[in-house]
């Protein structure tokens, strides 16, 4: 595994683990609790507030941003050797994205409504034409598209708040939803599919400009040598310094939100600006720290399990969904556990998340010592390139 791929695997591994802590509450509670924690049917404790602040400041938006940056790079690496005379629908990249659409539909409708695979696949088809663009063009247009996407998401809410024209918050009755999610297998399956169908495609369209912009920026940074691990130590130190400043601003914003008891509708507008806009420099700061640590022999040794988790990111993402829904969705119990939906807030979820982190780091390291790909990565590659590939080393 060369240095270039290793730098990507470090960030991919960190991102896929970090995303779980952010997503954990969406497995355990109605989705409204994710965006407005005080709506939780379980009263928030002091520990819940501390975990929320830490998650909001250091995790939320940062790791999904890093993962999206990397997805643009992965599309480029798959499609860069294509024959320009070959029709697009016959290329490996087309098959790869088409199968990802299938996986996303299955994952979202039948496993967990918070799926990101379908959004990545559909945005990937739009991203296609940007693969051969220069780093400068990708960074400029990708950055502008990201900012435009965030303006579309936050702008209307901010405008209404500044104008004093705000909606009144309505009380939430989660009783029927929680009852179905705690019910039998088909009850929770139907409820999950209903939540997914209600918002999936509107969310894909709403977030596509932001997602596409991040994919373009990621590829631009890769071609510029930053995410490939080829930039100077000074460059990475500057990026880490900028990230630290941004984290201070995000931490202050999160503190204000928490002290004001998650004010509606500010949390969807003005109070979301710092986290939504500064997530990119923070993600680059995290990547810079990993790259610099990986340049040292001891650091590379310590990060090896993280790199293995990154090489199995697709498998680990799906397994996180299966484990978490097995614990919280009715009828999917693991070892007799399950149906805990609506019972846990942020602090209670931390031991579960940490346990999955440790398990995935260990299993990924052992698996990659024997096999060339993760199990789902192997199946995806075989479907993409045609013949069955050798799995064992």
N, C-alpha and C positions, 0 to 999 in steps of 0.2 A: 504494500500500500504506500504510494509515494506521498510526499509532503503536501502536494496540492489536494489530493483526495482526502488526506487526513484532516486538513484544516476544515473541510466541509463536513466531515463526519463528526468532528468535535461539536460544531455548532448544531448540526442536525440532532445529535444525541441529547445535548442540553435542551434544545427546543422541545423535543417530543416529551421529555420528562417534565419540563416546566409548564407545558400546556396542561398537563393533567391536574396540577394544583388549581389552575384557573377554572378548568372545566368541572372540577369535582362537585361544586355546589349545584351545577345544572343536572348532574346525575341524581343528586340526593333531594332536590327541592324543585318546585315549579320554576319555570324559566324566569318569571317575574322577580323572583327572589335574587337571581343573579344580577339583575340590573338595579334592583331596589331592595337591599337586604332587610330593611325593617318590615317588609311584608311577610317575612318568614312566619309560618304557623308556630314555630318554636322561638320563644323570646331570646334575643341576642344577649349573650353573656359578655363580660369584660374580655375574656379570652377570645371570643368570637370577633370582637372589634379589633383586637390586636392582630389576629391572623388576617382579617379582612384588610387592614392597613398595609401589612407586609405584602400580601398578595397583590393589592392594587398598585402599590408603589414599585415593587421589584419584579413582578411576574406578568400582570395583566397587560396585554397588547404587545409586550416585548418579545415573547417567545413565538407567538403566532406570526409576528412581523418577521422574526428571523427565519422561521420555517417557510414563509412566503418568498422571502428573498432567495432562499435556497432552491425553491421549486422552479423559479425562472432559470437558474443555472442548470438544474437537472434536465430541463427540456432542451436546453442548448446542447448539453453533452450527448443526449440521445440523438438529436437531429442534425448535428454538425457534419456528419459524414454522409448525409443523404445525397443521392444522385439528383441533381437539379432537373434532369430531363424526366424523372419519374413522376407520375401523377401523385398528388398529395395523399390521396386516399390509399395508396399502396405503400406508403412509407412506414417505418417502424414507429415513428412518433405518432402518426395518426392512429395506429393500432393501440399504442400505449395509452393515449388519451381516451380512445373509445372504450377500452376495457375499464379505465378508471371511472368513466360515466356509469358503467354497469355496477362496479363496486360501490360507488357513491349512492346509487339508488337503493341497493340492497342494504347497505349500512345505515342509511338514514331512515328508510321506511320500516325495516325489520329489526334493527338493533338499537340505534340511538339517534334521536332527532337532531342532535347538534353536529351532524356530519359536515366535514369541510371538503371531502374528496370530490363531490359533484361540482362544487364551486370552482375548485382548482382545475378540474378537467375542462369545464366549459370556458373558463377564462384562458386556459392553455391554448384552446383553438384560436382565440383572438390574439394571443401573444405570438402566435406562429410567425407572423410576418416580421417581427422585430428581432428574430434570432441573429441575423447577419448584420445588424446595425452596429455602429462603432460605440465604444464605451461612452464617449462624450454625448452622443445622440441619445443613448439609452438613459443616461443619468439626467439629462435636461428634460426630455419628454416624460420619462418615468416620474421624476420629481414633480413636474407640473401636474401630471395626471393624478398622482397621489394627493396633492394639495387640493385639486379640484374635487376629487372624490370625498375628501374630508369636509370640504365646504358644503357639498350637497347633503352630507349626513348631518352636520352640526348647524349649518347656516340657518335653516328655517326655525329651529328651536331657539337659537340665539336671537334671531330677529324678533320673534314673538315675545321673548323675555324682555328685551330692551324696550319694546313698544308697550309692554305691560299687558299684552294680550295673551294670557296663559290659560291653559285648560285646568280644570279642577280635577284633582286626583280622586279616583273612584275607589271605593273599598273592594278588596279582593276576597272572593269566597273560593278557597281552594279545596273545600271539602269533597265535592264530587270527583275532581281530578285526582286527588290523593287516594280516594277510595278505589278508583279504577286502577291506578298504578300499583296499589297494594293487592289487587285482586289476583285472579288466576292468570295463567300465561297469556291467554287470548285477550283478556281484559287489558293488561298492560301493553300488549302488542298493538291493539287497536288504538289505545290512547296515544301511544308514541307515534304511530303512523298519522293520526289526526293532527297532532302538534306539528309534526314534520311537514305535512301537506299544506297546512295553513300559512306557514311562513317561509318555506324553503326557497321557492323561486323568486319571491319578492326580495328576500334577503340577498340572493345571488345577484340579482340585477342592481340592487342598491349598493352593494359592496364591490361590484366588478371594477369600477374605475380605480378604487383604492388598491384592490388586489392586483390588477394588471399593472398599475404604477409600481408597486413593490416588486413584482417579478422583473420588470424592466430595470429598476434600480439595482436589484440583486445581480443581474447579469452584467450590468455596467460596472459594478464594483468588482466583479470577478474578472472581467476583461481588463480592468485597470490595475489588477494585481493585489487588491486589498483583501477580498474574500478568498482569493486563491492562496493567501499566506505569503506572498512575495514582496509585500511592501516593507519599508524600513521600520526598525524598532521605534524611531521617533514618530512616525506616522501613527502607529498603533498606540503609543503613549498619549498623543494628542487626542485621538478618538476616545480613549478611556477617560481623559480629563473632561472632555465635553460631556460624556455620558454621566459622569459623577455630578456635574452641575445640573444636568437635566433631571437626574434622580432627586436632587434636592427640591427642585421646583415641583415635580410630580408628588413627592412626599408631602410637601406643604399643601398642595391641592387636596390630596387624600385626607390629610388631617382636618382641613376645613370641612370637607364633606362629612366626615365622621362626627365632628363636634356639632355640626348643624343637623345631625340625625338624618342624613341622606335626603336633602331637600329636593322636592319635586317642584318644578321641572328642571331646576338648574343642573341636576346631575346628568341630564341628557343634552345640555347645551354648554353654557359658559364653564361649568365645572368639569367638563370632559375635555377641554381644549388641550391642556398640558399633556395628559396621558396619550391622547390620540395623535398629537403632532410630534411629540418628543420621543415616541416609541422607536423611531428609526435610529437616531443617534445612540440611544441606550442599547438597542440590539447590536449595533456596531461596536459599542464599547465592550459588551460581553464577548463578542466574537474576537475582538482584539486581545482581551485577556487570555482567552483560550489559545489563540495562535502563539502568543509570546510564551505561555506556559509550555505549550507543545514543542517549542524549540529547544527546551532543556531536556536532557536525558531523563531525569527524575520526573519532570512534568509529563513527558510523553508516556512514561510508564504508568503514572497515576491516571492519565486520561484515556488509557487504552480501553477500559470497560465502557467509557462514554462513547468512544469511537465505535465500538461494537454495537452499542445500542443505536447509534446513528445509522449504521449500515443495515440495521433491522428496523428502521423507523416505521415503515408501513405495517409490519407485523406487530410492533409494540403499540402502535396507535389502535389497531383493531383489537388487540388483547386488552388494552385499557378499557375499551368500550364493553367488551364481553364480561370482564371482571366486575366493573362498576355496575352495569345493569343487572348482573347476576346477584349483586348485593342489595340493590335498591328497588328493582322492579319485581313485582309479584309474579310467581310462577317460574322464575329463572334461578332459583336458589342454588348457591354453591355450598356444598357440604352441610346442607340443612339451614344455611343462612339465607337471608333474602327478604324482600318486601319491606325494607327500611325506609322507603320513600316518605319524605316529609317529617322525618324524625331527627335529623342531624343538621347542625349548622357548621360553620367553617372550622372551628377548633376541633370538633369531634372527627372531622374528616382527615385531619393531618396525619394521624397514625396510619390510616388506610393508605393514603397517598405515599407516605414514606415507605411503607411495606411494599407497595407495588414498585417504587423506584428501586429499592434494593433487589427485589426479585428480578426485575427486568435487566438490571446491570449484571447480575450473576448469570442469569440464563443466557443473555446475549453473548457474554464473554465465553461461556462454555460452548454454546452453539457455534459461534464463529471460529472456534478452535478446531472444529470438526468439519464444518460445512462452508461452502463458498458464498452462499446467500442465506438470508432468512427464509423461512418457509413460504410466506406470502410473496416476498420479493422474487423468489425462484418461480413461483407459479405465474406471476405477472410478466417476468422476462420470457418465460416459455410461450405465453400467449402472444407476446409482442413480436418475438423473433421467429416463431414457427416451431422448429423441432424441440423436443425435450432436451434440456441441458443437464449436464452432470451436476449433481448437487453436492456430493461429498468431495472434499479436497483430495 
